[in-house]
Amino acid sequence: MVAQRQTVEARAFAKAVRRLIPLMMVLYVVSFLDRVNVGFAALTMNADLGFSPEVYGWGAGIFFLGYFLFEVPSNLVLQKVGARLWICRIMVTWGLISAATAFVTGATGFFIARFLLGAAEAGFLPGMILYLGYWFPLSVRARYVALFMAAVPISSALGAPLSAWILDTHGLFGLAGWQWLFIIEGLPAVVLGFVVLALLPDGPEQARWLTAEEKAAIAARLDADHLTHDAAHQAAHPSGTHEAWLPALKDARVVVLCLVYLGLVVGLYGIGLWLPQIVRAMGYSTHEVGLILIIPYALSALAMLAVGRHSDRRGERVLHVAVPAVAGAAGLAASVVAPTHMAAIAAISLASMGIYAALGPFWSVPPQFLRGTAAAAGIALINSVGNLGGFAGPYLVGFVREATGRFDVGFMALAAIVLAAGLLMLAFRAQLGPSLQCNDAAARKI
């Protein structure tokens, strides 16, 4: 009987992986590309519109202010109306706004478009993290969060040469290359919004491709998983787990995770939104920049998958966040003192790998003590506060660049912030990291 139950579980989870993860990755590839393609657009847009480094840094980062303000409400709506409808809404609106960015004519319009893009996209990432919790047990969650989030470096690796190619369409139908960049990379999100409406079930109960027996097996496995890990967290922390959203937002563990994620995101976007211009300043052409940037992002995707799987196999989260963060900080610092351009690119690749690799295990921590509405609100708060780093990182680098004409001081500041995030995670290891051993055979096969 036990063997039969495990077989049904394994079959059900395998179906969920095949049906959901590739689609979710495609959605996130398009999402992230629309978020960061401004880095490539800046190669010609800044000159066309007369943007200084500080103006560009402000506009690139103001996206995250809109994101911050609407993140928690958006995720609470998603939990109420269902992932299918709300993710469709998010994608259609952000795709239209991203495409409309092509028609800004000055700094004010640029700021407004980026703010609205952040407001439109708010809720996507935490919604997807929450959605994965409807399907997969905590003990194997890091590998699937990492697989889903590997779409971020993949989108950057694919987007770099694609964006460089689109910039060459300058003058087509009277539009600049950077304008075509926003249009061509924005409209697929609108199409995918309707794909979500057709293909993404709200949860296992609504999945027509699961049998009744498989739906019951997933529900039973998740219930048992929650009971086991609730007990572990109750022993490790007096607050235990939360299901109501307000107590969750006051929990010290949520506050710590907000700060840790803030530090990681400062590094992530401080690198990502300036890297095309940094490599271009080394003397490479636009096409060479596109090809060179494949290297750090491809390596980052592999690092995410490897660290996420290792975190699940060891049943440990905190060290799998802290150690990559420290490695990322070391890479950022090393890029400043690198003796050659190739050494600098290698160091930046290490920084990117470390920061990205921390994300899968990191997002497997909040569901250990947040359930239901608390999970929707808590995960959204962590992401929204953390994503303020997406404003701070690019703006910090831009401010320093304009003041000094150099990137090195800004990158040393990024290194210090990422290092602090890793050390903070270590400091709260006892509260954040109870054992998550994956002991049953069916779960190991997911």
C-alpha positions, 0 to 999 in steps of 0.5 A: 500500500505504501509503495502504491501511494508513493508511486501515485505521488511520484506520477502526480508530481512528475506531471506537475513538473512537466505541465507547470515549470516550463510555462512558468519559466517562459513567463518569468523569462519575458517578465524579467526581460521587460524589467531589465532590457532598459540596461541595453536600451540605455546604450543608445537611449541615454544619448538620444534623450539626453539622460545623465547617468544619475537620471538613468539610474533613477529611472531604472530603479523607480520601477521598484518603487511602484513594485513596492507599493503594490506588491502586498495588495497584489498578492492578496488579490491573487490568493483571493481570485486565483493565480490563473486570472491574476497572472493573466492580468499582470502580464497583459498590463505589464506587456502593454506598459513595457511596449509603451515605454518606446514612446517616452520623450524625456526624463519625466515620461521615462520615470512615469513609464518605469513606475507604472511598469513596476506597479503592473508587475507587482505580485508576479514573483511572490505570486509564483512562489506562492503558487509553487507551494500549492503543488510541491512539498517544502522538502524539495521546494528549493530545486523547483524555485531555483528551476523557475528562477533560473529563468532570470539569468537565462533571460539575461543570457538570451536577452543580451544578444537579442537586445543587441540585434534589435538595437540594429533596427535603428531607423526602421519605420522611423523608430530608433533601435531602443524603441523597437527593443521595448516594443518587440520585447514587451508585446509577447507578455500580452500574448502569454497572458492569454496563454496563462488563462488557457493553460494554468490551473489555479491549483491541483484541484482544477488541473484536468490532467490529474486524476482524482487519485493523483489530486488526493495524493498531492493534497495528502503529501502537502498536508503531511509536509506542513505538519512535519515542518510546523512542528520543527519551526515551533521547536525552533521559534516560539512564534511557530507558523502563521496563517493570518497575514497581520501577525506574519508581517510582524514576525522577526523572521519576516523582517530579517528575510526582508533585509537579507533579500534587500541586500541580495537584490541591491547586488543583483540589479546593481550589476544587471542594470549597469553591466552592458554599459560597463562592458561597453566601456571596456571598448567592446562593440554592442554585438560583442557586449551581447555575446560576452554577457551570455557567459555570466548569466549562463553560469548563473543559471547552472549555479542556481540549479546546482545549489537548489538541488544540493540544498534539498538533498542536504535538507538545509537552507541558511548556509545555502543562502549565506555562502553564495552571498559571501561568494557574490560579495567576493566577486564584486570586490575582485572585479574592482581590482582585476588587472585585465578586462577578462579577469574583471568579467570572470569576477563579475561572473562569480558575483552573479553566480553567487547572488543568483544561486542564493535565490532558490534556497532563500525562497524556500525559507518563508513557506516553512512558517507562513501558510495561506493568507500569511504566506501571500502577504509575508512573501509579498512583503519580503519581495517588495522590501527586497526589491527596493534594492532594485532601486537602490543598487542601480541608483547608487552605481549611477550616482557614484559614476556621475560623481567620480566617472568610475564604477569601482567605488559603487561596486565596492559598496555593492560588495559590502551590502551583499556581504552584510546580507550573507552574514545576517542570514548566518546570524539568524540561522537558529531561527530560520533553518530547522531541518528539512530532511527529504526522507520519503522515496516519492518526494526524492523522485520529484 
